[in-house]
């Protein structure tokens, strides 16, 4: 729950999900550089776009996405491609999440309604193969029969300018007049299409099932 994660829990998440990715990739990158080619496929998560009750996990997966974008730029001249897969599957983690949500009155999710883990393998195989030779810096989302790309973070139009420096009042006017009309939706939302027993995603807005 928000505010309850301990420093040791956070350290373990970072060690596995972020430092672990770096530790596995460094030897591979050195080998690939020596031969002038290679393909790295990281594993991120749709959770990095925002997911209720999993903020620390989402943050670590956001870090993996950032590593993917940056390594793809840094390693392009070495002939190394770096992409990521954003998978959906019925796993021990999804079962644990479902049990946590239900135990805390936060909604019910059919953890077994997601695809089997092997349904994600074709994307990884493609990204590792020569068939994807022109593709780098991408996050590919697969949800069973649905396949899509995940948009990169970007600065949105309009970019507003002012004379001198922005003031708090000027920022407020900018939101009232322009930026307030282009606010970015938060959370996974429609991206997650597993079969929810409650008829809605407990991950979308954190609203307990009883309040729906």
N, CA, C and O of each residue as an XYZ file, in Angstrom:
848
protein
N       0.851     -1.195      0.000
C       0.000      0.000      0.000
C       0.886      1.244      0.000
O       2.027      1.183      0.457
N       0.373      2.381     -0.510
C       1.176      3.611     -0.527
C       1.687      3.963      0.867
O       0.934      3.945      1.840
N       2.974      4.283      0.947
C       3.569      4.679      2.211
C       4.030      3.537      3.087
O       4.584      3.775      4.160
N       3.817      2.299      2.660
C       4.149      1.156      3.511
C       5.418      0.417      3.105
O       5.933     -0.381      3.889
N       5.929      0.655      1.919
C       7.097     -0.102      1.480
C       8.305      0.256      2.344
O       8.515      1.417      2.694
N       9.084     -0.756      2.675
C      10.268     -0.535      3.506
C      11.485     -0.306      2.619
O      11.474     -0.614      1.427
N      12.532      0.239      3.226
C      13.756      0.487      2.472
C      14.360     -0.817      1.974
O      14.890     -0.872      0.864
N      14.283     -1.864      2.782
C      14.848     -3.147      2.366
C      14.059     -3.751      1.203
O      14.644     -4.358      0.306
N      12.726     -3.587      1.216
C      11.917     -4.083      0.097
C      12.249     -3.329     -1.180
O      12.372     -3.922     -2.251
N      12.392     -2.011     -1.054
C      12.730     -1.208     -2.223
C      14.106     -1.581     -2.755
O      14.299     -1.680     -3.967
N      15.059     -1.787     -1.861
C      16.411     -2.157     -2.273
C      16.412     -3.476     -3.032
O      17.147     -3.639     -4.006
N      15.574     -4.432     -2.576
C      15.522     -5.723     -3.267
C      14.921     -5.574     -4.668
O      15.407     -6.172     -5.627
N      13.858     -4.769     -4.774
C      13.262     -4.521     -6.087
C      14.277     -3.906     -7.038
O      14.397     -4.329     -8.188
N      15.005     -2.910     -6.555
C      16.000     -2.242     -7.394
C      17.123     -3.191     -7.775
O      17.614     -3.163     -8.903
N      17.529     -4.035     -6.824
C      18.626     -4.966     -7.088
C      18.255     -5.965     -8.174
O      19.068     -6.269     -9.047
N      17.024     -6.478     -8.122
C      16.599     -7.486     -9.101
C      16.222     -6.842    -10.430
O      16.724     -7.241    -11.480
N      15.336     -5.844    -10.387
C      14.728     -5.321    -11.614
C      15.576     -4.305    -12.359
O      15.414     -4.145    -13.568
N      16.479     -3.610    -11.668
C      17.301     -2.594    -12.338
C      18.765     -3.036    -12.380
O      19.334     -3.210    -13.457
N      19.368     -3.214    -11.209
C      20.770     -3.635    -11.185
C      20.939     -4.986    -11.865
O      21.961     -5.230    -12.506
N      19.947     -5.870    -11.734
C      20.027     -7.173    -12.390
C      20.064     -7.066    -13.902
O      20.793     -7.805    -14.564
N      19.276     -6.144    -14.453
C      19.283     -5.926    -15.907
C      20.658     -5.432    -16.356
O      21.198     -5.898    -17.359
N      21.216     -4.484    -15.603
C      22.530     -3.949    -15.953
C      23.605     -5.035    -15.834
O      24.462     -5.164    -16.708
N      23.553     -5.811    -14.749
C      24.562     -6.847    -14.524
C      24.553     -7.899    -15.630
O      25.609     -8.385    -16.035
N      23.367     -8.251    -16.117
C      23.272     -9.239    -17.193
C      23.713     -8.658    -18.532
O      24.290     -9.358    -19.365
N      23.437     -7.374    -18.728
C      23.685     -6.761    -20.036
C      25.142     -6.400    -20.269
O      25.611     -6.487    -21.404
N      25.876     -5.999    -19.236
C      27.241     -5.515    -19.440
C      28.146     -6.543    -20.116
O      28.812     -6.193    -21.090
N      28.205     -7.794    -19.651
C      29.049     -8.778    -20.352
C      28.581     -9.009    -21.789
O      29.399     -9.174    -22.694
N      27.254     -9.020    -21.995
C      26.729     -9.227    -23.343
C      27.127     -8.076    -24.256
O      27.506     -8.294    -25.407
N      27.041     -6.845    -23.743
C      27.404     -5.681    -24.555
C      28.881     -5.734    -24.943
O      29.229     -5.456    -26.091
N      29.748     -6.087    -24.002
C      31.169     -6.167    -24.322
C      31.434     -7.201    -25.418
O      32.226     -6.957    -26.329
N      30.774     -8.344    -25.327
C      30.941     -9.387    -26.344
C      30.393     -8.919    -27.694
O      31.034     -9.109    -28.728
N      29.219     -8.314    -27.679
C      28.604     -7.864    -28.931
C      29.423     -6.767    -29.601
O      29.524     -6.722    -30.827
N      30.010     -5.878    -28.791
C      30.859     -4.819    -29.352
C      32.062     -5.427    -30.075
O      32.478     -4.930    -31.121
N      32.612     -6.489    -29.520
C      33.799     -7.098    -30.125
C      33.491     -7.731    -31.478
O      34.378     -7.866    -32.321
N      32.232     -8.120    -31.683
C      31.859     -8.729    -32.968
C      31.095     -7.777    -33.876
O      30.838     -8.094    -35.037
N      30.726     -6.592    -33.343
C      30.102     -5.557    -34.165
C      28.629     -5.746    -34.432
O      28.084     -5.135    -35.352
N      27.967     -6.587    -33.641
C      26.525     -6.771    -33.839
C      25.934     -7.441    -32.608
O      26.651     -7.993    -31.773
N      24.617     -7.381    -32.516
C      23.936     -8.048    -31.415
C      22.571     -7.457    -31.168
O      22.236     -6.391    -31.683
N      21.789     -8.156    -30.377
C      20.443     -7.709    -30.039
C      20.171     -8.013    -28.575
O      20.336     -9.145    -28.120
N      19.753     -6.992    -27.849
C      19.376     -7.140    -26.446
C      17.873     -6.924    -26.329
O      17.329     -5.982    -26.905
N      17.209     -7.793    -25.589
C      15.776     -7.641    -25.334
C      15.562     -7.583    -23.832
O      15.711     -8.589    -23.138
N      15.216     -6.420    -23.336
C      14.888     -6.246    -21.925
C      13.429     -6.610    -21.674
O      12.639     -6.726    -22.611
N      13.085     -6.786    -20.420
C      11.697     -7.058    -20.050
C      11.211     -5.935    -19.135
O      11.645     -5.822    -17.989
N      10.319     -5.122    -19.648
C       9.708     -4.071    -18.846
C       8.280     -4.492    -18.517
O       7.981     -5.686    -18.494
N       7.408     -3.545    -18.267
C       6.030     -3.875    -17.899
C       5.127     -2.699    -18.217
O       5.550     -1.545    -18.152
N       3.885     -2.995    -18.561
C       2.914     -1.922    -18.726
C       2.734     -1.138    -17.445
O       2.244     -0.009    -17.462
N       3.134     -1.741    -16.323
C       3.012     -1.072    -15.033
C       3.792      0.232    -14.986
O       3.465      1.108    -14.185
N       4.820      0.387    -15.828
C       5.633      1.600    -15.745
C       4.852      2.839    -16.182
O       5.313      3.963    -15.983
N       3.683      2.643    -16.770
C       2.824      3.781    -17.114
C       1.957      4.213    -15.944
O       1.233      5.204    -16.037
N       2.026      3.476    -14.845
C       1.229      3.792    -13.663
C       0.295      2.653    -13.328
O      -0.525      2.251    -14.153
N       0.417      2.131    -12.121
C      -0.426      1.017    -11.709
C      -0.641      1.107    -10.199
O       0.319      1.132     -9.430
N      -1.890      1.154     -9.787
C      -2.211      1.338     -8.376
C      -1.670      0.191     -7.537
O      -1.725     -0.972     -7.938
N      -1.142      0.540     -6.356
C      -0.666     -0.411     -5.360
C       0.655     -1.094     -5.736
O       1.083     -2.026     -5.056
N       1.299     -0.637     -6.812
C       2.566     -1.249     -7.234
C       3.564     -0.180     -7.661
O       4.286     -0.364     -8.641
N       3.610      0.931     -6.938
C       4.408      2.081     -7.367
C       5.896      1.757     -7.478
O       6.531      2.122     -8.467
N       6.462      1.076     -6.479
C       7.895      0.795     -6.511
C       8.231     -0.152     -7.659
O       9.217      0.050     -8.367
N       7.414     -1.181     -7.840
C       7.612     -2.099     -8.964
C       7.519     -1.341    -10.285
O       8.351     -1.527    -11.173
N       6.507     -0.486    -10.410
C       6.331      0.294    -11.631
C       7.543      1.172    -11.899
O       7.968      1.320    -13.045
N       8.106      1.758    -10.831
C       9.275      2.624    -10.992
C      10.472      1.845    -11.519
O      11.217      2.350    -12.359
N      10.666      0.617    -11.033
C      11.799     -0.169    -11.510
C      11.622     -0.541    -12.979
O      12.597     -0.594    -13.729
N      10.389     -0.797    -13.387
C      10.148     -1.137    -14.792
C      10.261      0.099    -15.681
O      10.615     -0.003    -16.855
N       9.956      1.271    -15.109
C      10.207      2.512    -15.834
C      11.699      2.709    -16.063
O      12.114      3.211    -17.108
N      12.503      2.312    -15.080
C      13.960      2.395    -15.229
C      14.437      1.494    -16.358
O      15.333      1.871    -17.113
N      13.854      0.320    -16.480
C      14.224     -0.592    -17.566
C      13.869      0.020    -18.918
O      14.631     -0.103    -19.877
N      12.713      0.677    -18.993
C      12.338      1.349    -20.235
C      13.355      2.432    -20.586
O      13.752      2.560    -21.744
N      13.778      3.217    -19.584
C      14.757      4.268    -19.837
C      16.103      3.696    -20.263
O      16.761      4.248    -21.144
N      16.517      2.591    -19.642
C      17.741      1.929    -20.074
C      17.638      1.501    -21.533
O      18.588      1.649    -22.302
N      16.483      0.974    -21.903
C      16.276      0.519    -23.280
C      16.425      1.664    -24.263
O      17.142      1.541    -25.255
N      15.754      2.779    -23.999
C      15.840      3.930    -24.900
C      17.284      4.413    -25.024
O      17.776      4.658    -26.125
N      17.958      4.547    -23.870
C      19.286      5.155    -23.870
C      20.335      4.227    -24.463
O      21.172      4.663    -25.252
N      20.298      2.951    -24.092
C      21.262      2.012    -24.675
C      21.094      1.919    -26.185
O      22.079      1.780    -26.910
N      19.856      1.993    -26.666
C      19.654      1.903    -28.115
C      20.366      3.040    -28.838
O      20.854      2.866    -29.954
N      20.421      4.207    -28.195
C      21.123      5.351    -28.778
C      22.632      5.173    -28.647
O      23.376      5.372    -29.608
N      23.074      4.798    -27.451
C      24.506      4.692    -27.178
C      25.182      3.578    -27.980
O      26.355      3.695    -28.336
N      24.450      2.499    -28.263
C      25.057      1.323    -28.877
C      24.794      1.195    -30.370
O      25.257      0.249    -31.007
N      24.049      2.148    -30.929
C      23.703      2.051    -32.351
C      24.946      1.980    -33.232
O      24.994      1.189    -34.174
N      25.949      2.798    -32.934
C      27.160      2.811    -33.755
C      27.948      1.517    -33.636
O      28.793      1.231    -34.484
N      27.685      0.728    -32.597
C      28.379     -0.551    -32.407
C      27.646     -1.706    -33.065
O      28.078     -2.855    -32.976
N      26.531     -1.400    -33.727
C      25.763     -2.449    -34.391
C      24.889     -3.257    -33.455
O      24.435     -4.346    -33.805
N      24.648     -2.718    -32.249
C      23.846     -3.432    -31.250
C      22.478     -2.791    -31.147
O      22.357     -1.579    -30.966
N      21.461     -3.605    -31.263
C      20.091     -3.131    -31.117
C      19.590     -3.450    -29.709
O      19.928     -4.491    -29.145
N      18.783     -2.549    -29.143
C      18.230     -2.748    -27.805
C      16.740     -2.437    -27.840
O      16.339     -1.309    -28.129
N      15.939     -3.425    -27.548
C      14.492     -3.267    -27.476
C      13.995     -3.881    -26.166
O      14.775     -4.422    -25.383
N      12.715     -3.787    -25.950
C      12.136     -4.400    -24.752
C      10.777     -4.977    -25.082
O      10.090     -4.519    -25.996
N      10.408     -5.976    -24.331
C       9.077     -6.556    -24.427
C       8.297     -6.182    -23.175
O       8.827     -6.215    -22.065
N       7.041     -5.829    -23.367
C       6.134     -5.547    -22.256
C       5.078     -6.649    -22.274
O       4.083     -6.537    -22.991
N       5.283     -7.710    -21.494
C       4.444     -8.904    -21.616
C       3.250     -8.904    -20.656
O       3.205     -8.148    -19.685
N       2.315     -9.752    -20.955
C       1.207    -10.038    -20.041
C       1.074    -11.548    -19.951
O       1.029    -12.235    -20.972
N       1.013    -12.065    -18.733
C       0.932    -13.517    -18.572
C       0.374    -13.870    -17.211
O       0.447    -13.085    -16.266
N      -0.177    -15.051    -17.130
C      -0.623    -15.607    -15.861
C       0.573    -16.280    -15.201
O       1.057    -17.307    -15.677
N       1.049    -15.694    -14.099
C       2.256    -16.180    -13.437
C       2.041    -16.180    -11.926
O       0.978    -15.795    -11.437
N       3.061    -16.614    -11.199
C       2.988    -16.553     -9.741
C       2.828    -15.111     -9.268
O       2.149    -14.857     -8.273
N       3.456    -14.156     -9.984
C       3.340    -12.762     -9.586
C       1.908    -12.257     -9.754
O       1.393    -11.552     -8.886
N       1.265    -12.614    -10.862
C      -0.111    -12.158    -11.069
C      -1.050    -12.796    -10.046
O      -2.018    -12.169     -9.616
N      -0.765    -14.039     -9.656
C      -1.580    -14.688     -8.628
C      -1.397    -13.994     -7.278
O      -2.361    -13.812     -6.534
N      -0.153    -13.607     -6.963
C       0.121    -12.896     -5.713
C      -0.576    -11.553     -5.697
O      -1.143    -11.150     -4.681
N      -0.534    -10.853     -6.833
C      -1.196     -9.553     -6.940
C      -2.695     -9.683     -6.745
O      -3.303     -8.892     -6.025
N      -3.293    -10.683     -7.388
C      -4.732    -10.901     -7.265
C      -5.116    -11.180     -5.816
O      -6.122    -10.667     -5.326
N      -4.314    -11.994     -5.133
C      -4.597    -12.319     -3.732
C      -4.483    -11.080     -2.852
O      -5.287    -10.894     -1.938
N      -3.487    -10.228     -3.119
C      -3.301     -8.997     -2.347
C      -4.492     -8.068     -2.522
O      -5.006     -7.525     -1.544
N      -4.933     -7.881     -3.759
C      -6.057     -6.980     -4.027
C      -7.316     -7.444     -3.299
O      -8.011     -6.655     -2.659
N      -7.589     -8.739     -3.413
C      -8.809     -9.257     -2.793
C      -8.720     -9.200     -1.273
O      -9.703     -8.863     -0.611
N      -7.560     -9.526     -0.709
C      -7.402     -9.529      0.748
C      -7.563     -8.142      1.344
O      -7.974     -7.997      2.495
N      -7.235     -7.106      0.548
C      -7.315     -5.737      1.030
C      -8.558     -4.996      0.536
O      -8.657     -3.778      0.680
N      -9.505     -5.735     -0.047
C     -10.740     -5.121     -0.513
C     -10.548     -4.134     -1.640
O     -11.302     -3.167     -1.752
N      -9.533     -4.365     -2.493
C      -9.204     -3.421     -3.559
C      -9.700     -3.874     -4.921
O      -9.401     -3.230     -5.926
N     -10.437     -4.944     -4.977
C     -10.942     -5.432     -6.249
C     -10.562     -6.883     -6.455
O      -9.728     -7.432     -5.735
N     -11.178     -7.492     -7.439
C     -10.912     -8.890     -7.747
C     -10.486     -9.002     -9.199
O     -11.099     -8.406    -10.085
N      -9.435     -9.764     -9.437
C      -8.937     -9.970    -10.791
C      -8.763    -11.459    -11.021
O      -8.293    -12.184    -10.144
N      -9.139    -11.901    -12.183
C      -8.963    -13.297    -12.550
C      -7.536    -13.483    -13.044
O      -7.261    -13.307    -14.230
N      -6.632    -13.838    -12.145
C      -5.214    -13.964    -12.510
C      -5.014    -15.007    -13.598
O      -4.081    -14.904    -14.394
N      -5.889    -16.016    -13.635
C      -5.761    -17.040    -14.657
C      -6.346    -16.640    -15.992
O      -6.254    -17.394    -16.960
N      -6.958    -15.440    -16.060
C      -7.541    -14.981    -17.320
C      -6.525    -14.434    -18.294
O      -6.847    -14.223    -19.463
N      -5.290    -14.196    -17.840
C      -4.240    -13.701    -18.721
C      -3.659    -14.839    -19.551
O      -3.845    -16.008    -19.212
N      -2.958    -14.512    -20.635
C      -2.367    -15.558    -21.476
C      -1.297    -16.349    -20.728
O      -0.776    -15.895    -19.709
N      -0.978    -17.526    -21.240
C       0.123    -18.312    -20.696
C       1.438    -17.600    -21.002
O       1.525    -16.884    -21.999
N       2.466    -17.781    -20.164
C       3.740    -17.089    -20.386
C       4.319    -17.290    -21.789
O       4.890    -16.365    -22.367
N       4.171    -18.493    -22.328
C       4.777    -18.762    -23.635
C       4.148    -17.958    -24.772
O       4.712    -17.893    -25.864
N       2.996    -17.350    -24.530
C       2.373    -16.516    -25.565
C       3.217    -15.288    -25.884
O       3.052    -14.682    -26.943
N       4.122    -14.915    -24.976
C       4.975    -13.747    -25.192
C       6.255    -14.070    -25.962
O       6.934    -13.165    -26.446
N       6.581    -15.342    -26.074
C       7.854    -15.738    -26.670
C       8.043    -15.283    -28.116
O       9.157    -14.897    -28.469
N       7.007    -15.304    -28.983
C       7.241    -14.910    -30.372
C       7.810    -13.501    -30.536
O       8.596    -13.256    -31.451
N       7.418    -12.573    -29.658
C       7.951    -11.217    -29.762
C       9.438    -11.206    -29.422
O      10.230    -10.557    -30.105
N       9.814    -11.922    -28.369
C      11.227    -11.993    -27.997
C      12.049    -12.639    -29.106
O      13.133    -12.160    -29.437
N      11.537    -13.725    -29.680
C      12.236    -14.409    -30.774
C      12.427    -13.455    -31.949
O      13.516    -13.379    -32.517
N      11.377    -12.731    -32.312
C      11.466    -11.783    -33.426
C      12.520    -10.710    -33.161
O      13.346    -10.423    -34.027
N      12.492    -10.112    -31.956
C      13.413     -9.019    -31.650
C      14.864     -9.491    -31.581
O      15.781     -8.706    -31.821
N      15.077    -10.744    -31.260
C      16.428    -11.298    -31.203
C      16.938    -11.745    -32.570
O      18.131    -11.998    -32.739
N      16.049    -11.839    -33.531
C      16.421    -12.385    -34.835
C      16.808    -11.281    -35.816
O      16.594    -10.096    -35.562
N      17.386    -11.705    -36.951
C      17.754    -10.754    -38.000
C      16.531    -10.149    -38.679
O      16.646     -9.143    -39.379
N      15.365    -10.749    -38.480
C      14.149    -10.197    -39.089
C      13.827     -8.808    -38.545
O      13.111     -8.039    -39.186
N      14.355     -8.485    -37.365
C      14.101     -7.166    -36.764
C      15.329     -6.272    -36.859
O      15.539     -5.410    -36.007
N      16.135     -6.474    -37.888
C      17.419     -5.793    -38.007
C      17.303     -4.272    -37.982
O      18.248     -3.602    -37.567
N      16.178     -3.708    -38.412
C      16.051     -2.246    -38.463
C      15.341     -1.673    -37.233
O      15.071     -0.473    -37.180
N      15.040     -2.515    -36.253
C      14.232     -2.083    -35.113
C      15.104     -1.966    -33.875
O      15.757     -2.932    -33.481
N      15.119     -0.787    -33.257
C      15.840     -0.585    -32.008
C      15.178      0.533    -31.211
O      14.546      1.427    -31.775
N      15.333      0.467    -29.899
C      14.764      1.499    -29.031
C      13.266      1.405    -28.861
O      12.633      2.386    -28.470
N      12.674      0.246    -29.144
C      11.223      0.101    -29.083
C      10.804     -0.779    -27.902
O      11.532     -1.678    -27.482
N       9.610     -0.490    -27.382
C       8.972     -1.375    -26.409
C       7.751     -1.985    -27.091
O       6.855     -1.273    -27.546
N       7.733     -3.300    -27.152
C       6.643     -4.014    -27.816
C       5.741     -4.615    -26.757
O       6.189     -5.392    -25.915
N       4.477     -4.254    -26.802
C       3.485     -4.771    -25.863
C       2.720     -5.909    -26.520
O       2.188     -5.759    -27.620
N       2.668     -7.054    -25.836
C       1.868     -8.166    -26.323
C       0.921     -8.610    -25.221
O       1.332     -8.857    -24.088
N      -0.353     -8.707    -25.574
C      -1.392     -9.176    -24.655
C      -2.182    -10.268    -25.354
O      -3.252    -10.004    -25.903
N      -1.674    -11.475    -25.341
C      -2.381    -12.559    -26.012
C      -2.462    -12.291    -27.501
O      -1.450    -12.361    -28.198
N      -3.660    -11.983    -28.002
C      -3.849    -11.755    -29.436
C      -3.607    -10.310    -29.834
O      -3.670     -9.991    -31.021
N      -3.330     -9.415    -28.877
C      -3.103     -8.001    -29.178
C      -1.617     -7.683    -29.188
O      -0.874     -8.114    -28.306
N      -1.185     -6.918    -30.201
C       0.211     -6.543    -30.357
C       0.293     -5.059    -30.666
O      -0.441     -4.563    -31.520
N       1.189     -4.336    -29.971
C       1.283     -2.891    -30.176
C       2.641     -2.390    -29.726
O       3.387     -3.105    -29.057
N       2.961     -1.149    -30.100
C       4.138     -0.460    -29.587
C       3.721      0.454    -28.450
O       2.598      0.959    -28.431
N       4.622      0.665    -27.503
C       4.378      1.580    -26.395
C       5.052      2.905    -26.731
O       6.225      2.932    -27.103
N       4.314      3.999    -26.600
C       4.851      5.312    -26.945
C       5.981      5.703    -26.011
O       5.938      5.422    -24.813
N       6.990      6.354    -26.568
C       8.094      6.859    -25.762
C       7.665      8.114    -25.014
O       6.765      8.825    -25.461
N       8.307      8.393    -23.874
C       8.084      9.691    -23.239
C       8.526     10.797    -24.196
O       9.508     10.636    -24.921
N       7.821     11.896    -24.200
C       8.144     12.982    -25.121
C       7.622     14.301    -24.573
O       6.709     14.325    -23.748
N       8.207     15.393    -25.038
C       7.678     16.714    -24.732
C       6.536     16.993    -25.699
O       6.719     16.936    -26.915
N       5.367     17.292    -25.163
C       4.189     17.479    -25.989
C       4.050     18.926    -26.456
O       4.469     19.862    -25.775
N       3.462     19.081    -27.615
C       3.044     20.407    -28.061
C       1.761     20.780    -27.328
O       0.962     19.893    -27.027
N       1.535     22.047    -27.031
C       2.392     23.176    -27.376
C       3.498     23.390    -26.356
O       3.337     23.099    -25.171
N       4.642     23.913    -26.846
C       5.710     24.368    -25.965
C       5.553     25.875    -25.835
O       5.713     26.600    -26.817
N       5.248     26.346    -24.659
C       4.932     27.766    -24.455
C       6.179     28.534    -24.026
O       7.026     28.011    -23.302
N       6.277     29.762    -24.474
C       7.402     30.623    -24.118
C       6.885     31.888    -23.456
O       5.744     32.301    -23.660
N       7.746     32.484    -22.669
C       7.391     33.729    -21.994
C       8.588     34.666    -22.027
O       9.717     34.226    -22.242
N       8.352     35.943    -21.817
C       9.450     36.901    -21.723
C      10.138     36.719    -20.375
O       9.483     36.785    -19.334
N      11.431     36.494    -20.379
C      12.143     36.291    -19.127
C      11.908     34.900    -18.584
O      11.952     33.925    -19.333
N      11.653     34.793    -17.265
C      11.451     33.518    -16.602
C       9.996     33.348    -16.203
O       9.273     34.326    -16.012
N       9.573     32.085    -16.077
C       8.203     31.806    -15.653
C       8.021     32.161    -14.180
O       8.915     31.971    -13.355
N       6.839     32.682    -13.882
C       6.436     32.944    -12.497
C       5.318     31.970    -12.145
O       4.693     31.412    -13.046
N       5.043     31.747    -10.835
C       3.923     30.869    -10.477
C       2.614     31.305    -11.118
O       1.842     30.464    -11.580
N       2.356     32.601    -11.151
C       1.108     33.092    -11.763
C       1.101     32.813    -13.260
O       0.060     32.489    -13.830
N       2.270     32.939    -13.899
C       2.348     32.665    -15.329
C       2.130     31.199    -15.633
O       1.480     30.850    -16.618
N       2.676     30.338    -14.782
C       2.462     28.897    -14.962
C       0.982     28.575    -14.810
O       0.438     27.781    -15.578
N       0.322     29.186    -13.821
C      -1.106     28.951    -13.608
C      -1.904     29.367    -14.835
O      -2.820     28.654    -15.245
N      -1.570     30.515    -15.428
C      -2.274     30.964    -16.641
C      -2.038     29.997    -17.795
O      -2.946     29.714    -18.577
N      -0.797     29.488    -17.895
C      -0.482     28.561    -18.978
C      -1.340     27.304    -18.891
O      -1.799     26.788    -19.911
N      -1.560     26.807    -17.657
C      -2.413     25.634    -17.494
C      -3.878     25.963    -17.746
O      -4.605     25.155    -18.325
N      -4.312     27.130    -17.321
C      -5.699     27.527    -17.547
C      -5.993     27.703    -19.030
O      -7.069     27.334    -19.502
N      -5.043     28.262    -19.759
C      -5.308     28.641    -21.144
C      -4.921     27.586    -22.172
O      -5.583     27.468    -23.203
N      -3.845     26.802    -21.913
C      -3.377     25.874    -22.934
C      -3.070     24.472    -22.405
O      -3.634     23.489    -22.886
N      -2.173     24.380    -21.414
C      -1.683     23.073    -20.995
C      -2.754     22.217    -20.346
O      -2.703     20.990    -20.429
N      -3.717     22.848    -19.704
C      -4.801     22.100    -19.084
C      -5.650     21.331    -20.077
O      -6.370     20.406    -19.700
N      -5.567     21.711    -21.351
C      -6.352     21.029    -22.387
C      -5.624     19.832    -22.997
O      -6.203     19.098    -23.798
N      -4.349     19.630    -22.620
C      -3.590     18.517    -23.207
C      -2.992     17.624    -22.136
O      -1.953     17.000    -22.354
N      -3.645     17.558    -20.972
C      -3.137     16.709    -19.904
C      -3.084     15.250    -20.356
O      -3.972     14.779    -21.067
N      -2.038     14.544    -19.939
C      -1.830     13.165    -20.359
C      -2.571     12.218    -19.428
O      -2.445     12.345    -18.211
N      -3.349     11.262    -19.964
C      -4.014     10.274    -19.104
C      -2.986      9.478    -18.310
O      -1.891      9.205    -18.802
N      -3.335      9.108    -17.092
C      -2.415      8.396    -16.211
C      -2.896      6.963    -16.006
O      -4.088      6.720    -15.819
N      -1.973      6.034    -16.042
C      -2.301      4.646    -15.730
C      -2.373      3.761    -16.953
O      -2.373      4.236    -18.089
N      -2.436      2.465    -16.700
C      -2.465      1.497    -17.779
C      -3.770      1.529    -18.552
O      -3.782      1.362    -19.772
N      -4.880      1.747    -17.835
C      -6.177      1.885    -18.489
C      -6.498      0.745    -19.436
O      -6.391     -0.423    -19.063
N      -6.895      1.076    -20.672
C      -7.322      0.051    -21.629
C      -6.205     -0.889    -22.061
O      -6.466     -1.915    -22.689
N      -4.956     -0.547    -21.728
C      -3.853     -1.404    -22.142
C      -3.988     -2.806    -21.587
O      -3.623     -3.781    -22.244
N      -4.515     -2.907    -20.371
C      -4.638     -4.213    -19.733
C      -6.027     -4.771    -19.996
O      -7.017     -4.205    -19.533
N      -6.116     -5.863    -20.726
C      -7.406     -6.392    -21.149
C      -7.672     -7.792    -20.623
O      -8.420     -8.559    -21.228
N      -7.058     -8.121    -19.497
C      -7.335     -9.422    -18.892
C      -8.793     -9.476    -18.464
O      -9.464     -8.445    -18.412
N      -9.287    -10.661    -18.159
C     -10.705    -10.837    -17.830
C     -10.926    -10.570    -16.348
O     -10.694    -11.442    -15.511
N     -11.373     -9.364    -16.028
C     -11.588     -8.981    -14.645
C     -12.952     -9.470    -14.171
O     -13.970     -9.251    -14.828
N     -12.954    -10.129    -13.027
C     -14.201    -10.648    -12.486
C     -15.150     -9.525    -12.085
O     -16.369     -9.690    -12.114
N     -14.574     -8.367    -11.704
C     -15.410     -7.256    -11.258
C     -15.938     -6.430    -12.417
O     -16.738     -5.517    -12.209
N     -15.504     -6.732    -13.635
C     -15.967     -5.980    -14.787
C     -15.175     -4.716    -15.033
O     -15.511     -3.961    -15.946
N     -14.147     -4.455    -14.266
C     -13.303     -3.290    -14.477
C     -11.932     -3.557    -13.902
O     -11.754     -4.474    -13.100
N     -10.972     -2.765    -14.304
C      -9.607     -3.000    -13.876
C      -9.335     -2.417    -12.507
O      -9.496     -1.214    -12.301
N      -8.926     -3.251    -11.569
C      -8.545     -2.773    -10.250
C      -7.241     -1.985    -10.330
O      -6.902     -1.249     -9.404
N      -6.511     -2.136    -11.433
C      -5.261     -1.420    -11.609
C      -5.481     -0.003    -12.155
O      -4.565      0.819    -12.106
N      -6.667      0.293    -12.667
C      -6.845      1.539    -13.417
C      -6.812      2.761    -12.523
O      -6.027      3.678    -12.769
N      -7.648      2.801    -11.484
C      -7.701      4.006    -10.660
C      -7.615      3.724     -9.165
O      -7.718      4.640     -8.349
N      -7.427      2.459     -8.809
C      -7.293      2.131     -7.400
C      -8.594      2.151     -6.629
O      -8.579      2.027     -5.404
N      -9.739      2.305     -7.318
C     -11.025      2.338     -6.636
C     -11.395      0.946     -6.142
O     -11.446      0.014     -6.944
N     -11.654      0.777     -4.855
C     -12.049     -0.547     -4.367
C     -13.280     -1.058     -5.079
O     -14.135     -0.281     -5.504
N     -13.363     -2.346     -5.202
C     -14.476     -2.954     -5.940
C     -15.819     -2.541     -5.343
O     -16.776     -2.297     -6.077
N     -15.893     -2.463     -4.022
C     -17.160     -2.144     -3.375
C     -17.645     -0.746     -3.715
O     -18.834     -0.454     -3.594
N     -16.727      0.124     -4.142
C     -17.100      1.502     -4.449
C     -17.465      1.709     -5.909
O     -17.860      2.805     -6.303
N     -17.334      0.659     -6.714
C     -17.608      0.808     -8.140
C     -19.109      0.850     -8.402
O     -19.533      0.972     -9.551
